[in-house]
Amino acid sequence: MFRRLIFPLLLGLVGCGILIGLGVWQMNRLAWKQGVLAEIETRISAPPVPLPAEGTASPYLPVTATGALSGNRLRVLVSRKQIGPGYRIISVLDTDEGRRVLVDLGFIRDGAPVPEVTGHVTVVGNLHVPDEVDGFTPTADLTRNLWFARDVPQMAIVLNTEETLIVARDPVVPGIEPMPVDTAGIPNDHLHYAITWFLLAVVWAGMSGLLIWRMRRPAA
């Protein structure tokens, strides 16, 4: 009888060991990811610096830039929790240093009038290269000035700017609410994965125990 139980017992122990190991690995990944997010949050909230040369800045760098809003604007369809649908307003800043960059001014509700985006302003925000475009993203409807993602390279072509996007964290234009860069959009599902692996280990142990119990029962 004992020999018959060796294989299911080993199968149960090895399976549980693998699943528990995967759960522990995900917990270690969770600690690592939390450290990365904390570092990004610290970088985001740091004091702003003058806009660096194109292509030399690190992601999320806080910057300040002064210049004239050109009046050009693009609408990017978004939806906010507990608020509903609306648009990000992307405009152009012609800086006092002679550069032409994109600025994400923030959010307006669907149906609200879009304020004029002109005037000499100072923008305080963070450099960002959002990863929002994939194979399922609809093509921008240029006739309606409607975009479905912040496609920085394509927006730069349409508005004739650098591929530099500043996401405002302080209000720039009255009536447009800033949507600052944060870490909310960075996935961190390691805790869910860990719980899944640990629960699978419990199920595996239960199924193995049930199998061994049934094998030990005397035949009817």
C-alpha positions as CSV (number, residue, x, y, z in Angstrom):
1,M,0.0,0.0,0.0
2,F,2.8,2.4,0.9
3,R,4.5,2.0,-2.4
4,R,1.3,2.9,-4.2
5,L,1.2,6.2,-2.2
6,I,4.7,7.3,-3.0
7,F,4.0,8.7,-6.4
8,P,0.9,10.8,-5.5
9,L,2.6,11.9,-2.3
10,L,5.7,13.1,-4.3
11,L,3.5,14.7,-6.9
12,G,1.6,16.6,-4.2
13,L,4.8,17.8,-2.5
14,V,6.6,18.8,-5.7
15,G,3.5,20.5,-7.0
16,C,2.9,22.5,-3.8
17,G,6.6,23.4,-3.7
18,I,6.6,24.8,-7.2
19,L,3.4,26.8,-6.7
20,I,4.5,28.2,-3.3
21,G,7.9,29.0,-4.9
22,L,6.1,31.0,-7.7
23,G,4.0,32.8,-5.0
24,V,7.2,33.8,-3.1
25,W,8.8,34.9,-6.3
26,Q,5.8,37.2,-7.0
27,M,6.0,38.6,-3.5
28,N,9.7,39.5,-4.2
29,R,8.7,41.1,-7.4
30,L,6.0,43.0,-5.5
31,A,8.6,44.5,-3.2
32,W,10.9,45.3,-6.2
33,K,8.0,47.0,-8.0
34,Q,6.9,49.0,-5.0
35,G,10.5,50.3,-4.8
36,V,10.5,51.3,-8.4
37,L,7.1,53.1,-8.0
38,A,8.4,54.9,-5.0
39,E,11.4,56.1,-6.9
40,I,9.3,57.3,-9.8
41,E,7.0,59.2,-7.4
42,T,10.0,60.9,-5.9
43,R,11.2,61.8,-9.3
44,I,7.8,63.1,-10.4
45,S,7.4,65.4,-7.4
46,A,11.0,66.8,-7.4
47,P,11.5,70.6,-8.0
48,P,11.2,71.4,-11.7
49,V,14.3,72.3,-13.8
50,P,14.6,74.2,-17.1
51,L,13.5,72.2,-20.1
52,P,16.6,70.2,-21.2
53,A,17.7,69.6,-24.8
54,E,15.6,67.3,-26.9
55,G,16.4,63.6,-26.3
56,T,18.6,64.2,-23.2
57,A,16.0,64.1,-20.4
58,S,15.0,61.2,-18.3
59,P,11.3,60.1,-18.2
60,Y,9.1,61.8,-15.6
61,L,11.6,64.7,-15.2
62,P,9.9,67.7,-13.7
63,V,10.4,70.8,-15.9
64,T,9.4,74.3,-16.3
65,A,9.1,76.1,-19.7
66,T,8.0,79.6,-20.6
67,G,6.6,80.7,-23.9
68,A,3.5,81.4,-26.0
69,L,0.7,78.9,-26.6
70,S,0.1,78.8,-30.3
71,G,-3.6,78.3,-30.2
72,N,-3.4,74.9,-31.8
73,R,-5.1,72.1,-29.9
74,L,-5.8,68.5,-30.2
75,R,-8.5,66.6,-28.4
76,V,-7.7,63.1,-26.9
77,L,-10.7,61.1,-25.8
78,V,-10.4,59.9,-22.2
79,S,-12.7,58.9,-19.4
80,R,-12.2,59.6,-15.7
81,K,-13.5,57.7,-12.8
82,Q,-16.5,59.3,-11.0
83,I,-16.4,62.1,-13.6
84,G,-17.1,60.5,-17.0
85,P,-15.9,61.1,-20.6
86,G,-14.0,64.1,-21.7
87,Y,-10.9,65.2,-23.5
88,R,-7.2,65.9,-22.9
89,I,-6.2,69.1,-24.6
90,I,-2.8,68.9,-26.3
91,S,-1.4,72.3,-27.4
92,V,1.8,73.8,-28.7
93,L,4.2,75.9,-26.6
94,D,6.7,78.1,-28.6
95,T,9.3,78.6,-25.9
96,D,11.2,81.8,-25.3
97,E,14.3,79.8,-26.3
98,G,12.9,79.2,-29.8
99,R,11.7,75.6,-29.3
100,R,8.3,74.2,-30.2
101,V,7.0,71.5,-27.9
102,L,3.8,69.7,-27.1
103,V,1.9,70.5,-23.8
104,D,-0.8,68.3,-22.3
105,L,-2.8,71.1,-20.6
106,G,-5.3,68.8,-18.9
107,F,-8.9,67.7,-19.0
108,I,-12.3,69.2,-20.0
109,R,-15.6,67.4,-19.7
110,D,-17.4,66.2,-22.8
111,G,-19.7,68.9,-24.0
112,A,-17.9,71.7,-22.2
113,P,-16.5,74.5,-24.4
114,V,-12.8,74.3,-25.1
115,P,-11.1,77.5,-23.9
116,E,-8.7,79.4,-26.1
117,V,-5.2,78.2,-25.6
118,T,-3.2,81.3,-26.4
119,G,-1.1,83.7,-24.4
120,H,2.3,83.9,-22.8
121,V,2.5,81.3,-20.0
122,T,4.8,79.3,-17.8
123,V,4.2,75.6,-17.8
124,V,5.3,73.5,-14.8
125,G,4.9,69.7,-15.4
126,N,6.7,66.5,-16.2
127,L,8.2,65.1,-19.4
128,H,6.3,62.0,-20.4
129,V,6.2,59.5,-23.3
130,P,2.9,57.8,-22.8
131,D,2.6,54.2,-24.1
132,E,-1.0,54.4,-25.2
133,V,-0.9,53.2,-28.8
134,D,-1.3,49.6,-29.8
135,G,-2.8,47.6,-32.6
136,F,-6.3,48.2,-31.4
137,T,-6.1,52.0,-31.2
138,P,-8.3,53.7,-33.8
139,T,-6.6,56.1,-36.2
140,A,-7.0,59.7,-35.2
141,D,-10.0,61.5,-36.9
142,L,-8.2,64.6,-38.1
143,T,-11.4,66.0,-39.6
144,R,-13.0,66.1,-36.2
145,N,-9.7,66.8,-34.4
146,L,-10.3,63.7,-32.3
147,W,-7.6,61.4,-31.1
148,F,-7.9,58.1,-29.2
149,A,-4.4,58.1,-27.6
150,R,-1.5,60.4,-27.0
151,D,0.6,59.4,-30.0
152,V,3.5,61.8,-29.4
153,P,5.4,61.1,-32.7
154,Q,2.2,61.5,-34.8
155,M,1.0,64.6,-32.9
156,A,4.5,66.1,-33.3
157,I,4.1,65.7,-37.1
158,V,0.6,67.2,-37.2
159,L,1.5,70.2,-35.1
160,N,5.1,70.5,-36.4
161,T,6.8,70.3,-33.0
162,E,9.6,68.3,-31.3
163,E,8.7,64.9,-30.0
164,T,8.7,66.4,-26.5
165,L,5.6,66.3,-24.4
166,I,5.2,68.3,-21.1
167,V,2.2,67.1,-19.0
168,A,1.2,70.1,-16.9
169,R,0.9,69.6,-13.2
170,D,-0.2,73.1,-12.4
171,P,-3.1,75.0,-14.1
172,V,-2.1,76.8,-17.3
173,V,-5.4,77.7,-19.0
174,P,-8.5,78.6,-16.9
175,G,-11.2,75.9,-17.5
176,I,-8.7,73.1,-18.2
177,E,-8.0,70.9,-15.2
178,P,-4.4,69.5,-15.2
179,M,-4.1,65.7,-15.2
180,P,-0.5,65.3,-13.8
181,V,1.7,62.4,-14.4
182,D,1.5,59.8,-11.7
183,T,2.2,56.0,-11.2
184,A,-1.5,55.0,-11.3
185,G,-1.2,53.8,-14.9
186,I,1.9,51.6,-14.2
187,P,0.7,48.0,-13.7
188,N,1.5,46.4,-10.4
189,D,-0.4,43.1,-10.2
190,H,2.3,41.0,-8.4
191,L,0.2,40.7,-5.2
192,H,-2.8,39.3,-7.2
193,Y,-0.4,36.8,-9.0
194,A,1.1,35.8,-5.6
195,I,-2.3,35.2,-4.1
196,T,-3.3,33.1,-7.1
197,W,-0.2,30.9,-6.8
198,F,-0.7,30.4,-3.1
199,L,-4.4,29.5,-3.6
200,L,-3.4,27.1,-6.3
201,A,-1.0,25.5,-3.9
202,V,-3.8,25.0,-1.4
203,V,-6.0,23.5,-4.0
204,W,-3.2,21.2,-5.2
205,A,-2.5,20.1,-1.6
206,G,-6.2,19.4,-1.1
207,M,-6.6,17.4,-4.3
208,S,-3.4,15.4,-3.5
209,G,-4.7,14.7,0.0
210,L,-8.1,13.6,-1.4
211,L,-6.3,11.3,-3.9
212,I,-4.2,9.7,-1.2
213,W,-7.2,9.3,1.1
214,R,-9.2,7.6,-1.7
215,M,-6.3,5.3,-2.5
216,R,-6.0,4.3,1.1
217,R,-9.7,3.4,1.4
218,P,-10.4,-0.3,1.3
219,A,-12.1,-1.5,-1.8
220,A,-15.8,-2.0,-1.4
